[in-house]
Amino acid sequence: MVDSHPPASPELRARELLRRLGEPSPEERYALNDVDAELARDALATLLRDCFRRSGDAEVFEALVALVRAPLEQRVRRRLRWLGPQLDPDEILQDALVNVFRYPDRFAPERPGAFRAWSTTIVDNTIRRRLRPARG
């Protein structure tokens, strides 16, 4: 039997996961009303990151990656646009996601856009590390 339902969007899956785990919605946590889609997505990513920081739950991290992969990839490509082909955007993205996973305690979820700011810093630092000359 073929499932006729389209797959849930990353946003919907993230909201359902947070609700199942007893976490607040972005609207509840940050008192958001009538915000644009980008801020709502940022707040959702911030809540997922904070939930992962506290729980270490792999399913939460997977939901976070599904939600932020495309916008994070766009940020990587924008930052690399001026550097030419010397760095691979896919490698930078992968390194950035690994660092998002590795440093859960270095995240402060006070603002709805906290994940965007934090992950942008991680992307920038990843690029800087890759541009440093190898020390031999």
Contacts in CASP RR format, 6 or more apart in sequence:
PFRMAT RR
TARGET T0000
AUTHOR 0000-0000-0000
METHOD contacts of the structure
MODEL  1
MVDSHPPASPELRARELLRRLGEPSPEERYALNDVDAELARDALATLLRD
CFRRSGDAEVFEALVALVRAPLEQRVRRRLRWLGPQLDPDEILQDALVNV
FRYPDRFAPERPGAFRAWSTTIVDNTIRRRLRPARG
8 16 0 8 1.000
10 63 0 8 1.000
10 66 0 8 1.000
10 67 0 8 1.000
11 40 0 8 1.000
11 41 0 8 1.000
11 44 0 8 1.000
11 67 0 8 1.000
13 63 0 8 1.000
13 66 0 8 1.000
14 44 0 8 1.000
14 48 0 8 1.000
14 63 0 8 1.000
14 64 0 8 1.000
14 66 0 8 1.000
14 67 0 8 1.000
15 25 0 8 1.000
15 44 0 8 1.000
17 48 0 8 1.000
17 59 0 8 1.000
17 60 0 8 1.000
17 63 0 8 1.000
18 24 0 8 1.000
18 25 0 8 1.000
18 44 0 8 1.000
18 47 0 8 1.000
18 48 0 8 1.000
18 51 0 8 1.000
19 25 0 8 1.000
21 51 0 8 1.000
21 55 0 8 1.000
21 57 0 8 1.000
21 60 0 8 1.000
23 47 0 8 1.000
23 51 0 8 1.000
24 47 0 8 1.000
25 47 0 8 1.000
26 32 0 8 1.000
26 40 0 8 1.000
26 43 0 8 1.000
26 44 0 8 1.000
26 46 0 8 1.000
26 47 0 8 1.000
26 112 0 8 1.000
27 33 0 8 1.000
29 43 0 8 1.000
29 47 0 8 1.000
29 112 0 8 1.000
30 43 0 8 1.000
30 111 0 8 1.000
30 112 0 8 1.000
32 39 0 8 1.000
32 40 0 8 1.000
32 43 0 8 1.000
32 112 0 8 1.000
35 43 0 8 1.000
35 112 0 8 1.000
39 112 0 8 1.000
39 113 0 8 1.000
41 67 0 8 1.000
41 71 0 8 1.000
42 112 0 8 1.000
42 113 0 8 1.000
42 115 0 8 1.000
42 116 0 8 1.000
43 112 0 8 1.000
43 113 0 8 1.000
44 67 0 8 1.000
45 64 0 8 1.000
45 67 0 8 1.000
45 68 0 8 1.000
45 113 0 8 1.000
45 115 0 8 1.000
45 116 0 8 1.000
45 119 0 8 1.000
46 109 0 8 1.000
46 111 0 8 1.000
46 112 0 8 1.000
46 113 0 8 1.000
46 114 0 8 1.000
46 115 0 8 1.000
46 116 0 8 1.000
47 109 0 8 1.000
48 60 0 8 1.000
48 63 0 8 1.000
48 64 0 8 1.000
48 67 0 8 1.000
48 115 0 8 1.000
49 64 0 8 1.000
49 100 0 8 1.000
49 104 0 8 1.000
49 107 0 8 1.000
49 109 0 8 1.000
49 114 0 8 1.000
49 115 0 8 1.000
49 118 0 8 1.000
50 107 0 8 1.000
50 109 0 8 1.000
51 57 0 8 1.000
51 60 0 8 1.000
52 60 0 8 1.000
52 61 0 8 1.000
52 64 0 8 1.000
52 104 0 8 1.000
53 104 0 8 1.000
53 105 0 8 1.000
53 107 0 8 1.000
53 109 0 8 1.000
56 104 0 8 1.000
61 101 0 8 1.000
64 100 0 8 1.000
65 97 0 8 1.000
68 115 0 8 1.000
68 119 0 8 1.000
69 93 0 8 1.000
69 97 0 8 1.000
71 116 0 8 1.000
72 93 0 8 1.000
72 96 0 8 1.000
72 97 0 8 1.000
72 119 0 8 1.000
72 123 0 8 1.000
73 89 0 8 1.000
73 93 0 8 1.000
75 119 0 8 1.000
75 120 0 8 1.000
75 123 0 8 1.000
76 89 0 8 1.000
76 92 0 8 1.000
76 93 0 8 1.000
76 96 0 8 1.000
76 123 0 8 1.000
76 127 0 8 1.000
77 89 0 8 1.000
79 123 0 8 1.000
79 124 0 8 1.000
79 127 0 8 1.000
80 87 0 8 1.000
80 89 0 8 1.000
80 92 0 8 1.000
80 127 0 8 1.000
83 127 0 8 1.000
83 131 0 8 1.000
87 127 0 8 1.000
87 130 0 8 1.000
87 131 0 8 1.000
91 130 0 8 1.000
92 123 0 8 1.000
92 126 0 8 1.000
92 127 0 8 1.000
92 130 0 8 1.000
95 126 0 8 1.000
95 130 0 8 1.000
96 119 0 8 1.000
96 122 0 8 1.000
96 123 0 8 1.000
96 126 0 8 1.000
99 122 0 8 1.000
99 125 0 8 1.000
99 126 0 8 1.000
100 119 0 8 1.000
100 122 0 8 1.000
106 118 0 8 1.000
107 114 0 8 1.000
107 115 0 8 1.000
107 118 0 8 1.000
108 114 0 8 1.000
108 118 0 8 1.000
109 115 0 8 1.000
111 117 0 8 1.000
END
